[in-house]
């Protein structure tokens, strides 16, 4: 029922103002059920902006979910936020995995906007990797973020 309610809210979220009010309501939902968590992460991703502040325990619960789809959806959510410790965790997860799909998902999430340290990672990956998909994603993100401090043109 909760998952269906969150899905239903997505229809109203697109034009809803102020979004902070809806973010607060959605953030209060506490569930360990993967379907509820997925709908929650999806809705928050559509509502979030750089200035959105989400409870750390909510982000941690979504990021540590045993559900693959919930954690990967949460990557995108964290990519939109200025949550430095969690963004650093995404960078660490990127460095620790050899799975191409996982790396591409993490690059896309981090590429929403870049911190200077992240820009350096993207530049290093673009120059060092032999994987053409990763090279293309890093190049695209760097091109989209040329105005970011730390991106060399």
Secondary structure as the mmCIF struct_conf table of DSSP 4:
data_model
#
loop_
_struct_conf.conf_type_id
_struct_conf.id
_struct_conf.beg_label_comp_id
_struct_conf.beg_label_asym_id
_struct_conf.beg_label_seq_id
_struct_conf.end_label_comp_id
_struct_conf.end_label_asym_id
_struct_conf.end_label_seq_id
HELX_RH_AL_P HELX_RH_AL_P1 UNK A 2 UNK A 13
TURN_TY1_P TURN_TY1_P1 UNK A 14 UNK A 15
BEND BEND1 UNK A 17 UNK A 17
HELX_RH_AL_P HELX_RH_AL_P2 UNK A 19 UNK A 27
TURN_TY1_P TURN_TY1_P2 UNK A 28 UNK A 28
HELX_RH_AL_P HELX_RH_AL_P3 UNK A 34 UNK A 47
TURN_TY1_P TURN_TY1_P3 UNK A 50 UNK A 51
HELX_RH_AL_P HELX_RH_AL_P4 UNK A 56 UNK A 63
TURN_TY1_P TURN_TY1_P4 UNK A 64 UNK A 64
BEND BEND2 UNK A 66 UNK A 66
HELX_RH_AL_P HELX_RH_AL_P5 UNK A 68 UNK A 80
BEND BEND3 UNK A 81 UNK A 81
HELX_RH_AL_P HELX_RH_AL_P6 UNK A 84 UNK A 96
HELX_RH_AL_P HELX_RH_AL_P7 UNK A 100 UNK A 110
TURN_TY1_P TURN_TY1_P5 UNK A 111 UNK A 112
BEND BEND4 UNK A 113 UNK A 113
HELX_RH_AL_P HELX_RH_AL_P8 UNK A 116 UNK A 128
HELX_RH_AL_P HELX_RH_AL_P9 UNK A 132 UNK A 144
TURN_TY1_P TURN_TY1_P6 UNK A 145 UNK A 147
BEND BEND5 UNK A 148 UNK A 148
TURN_TY1_P TURN_TY1_P7 UNK A 149 UNK A 150
#
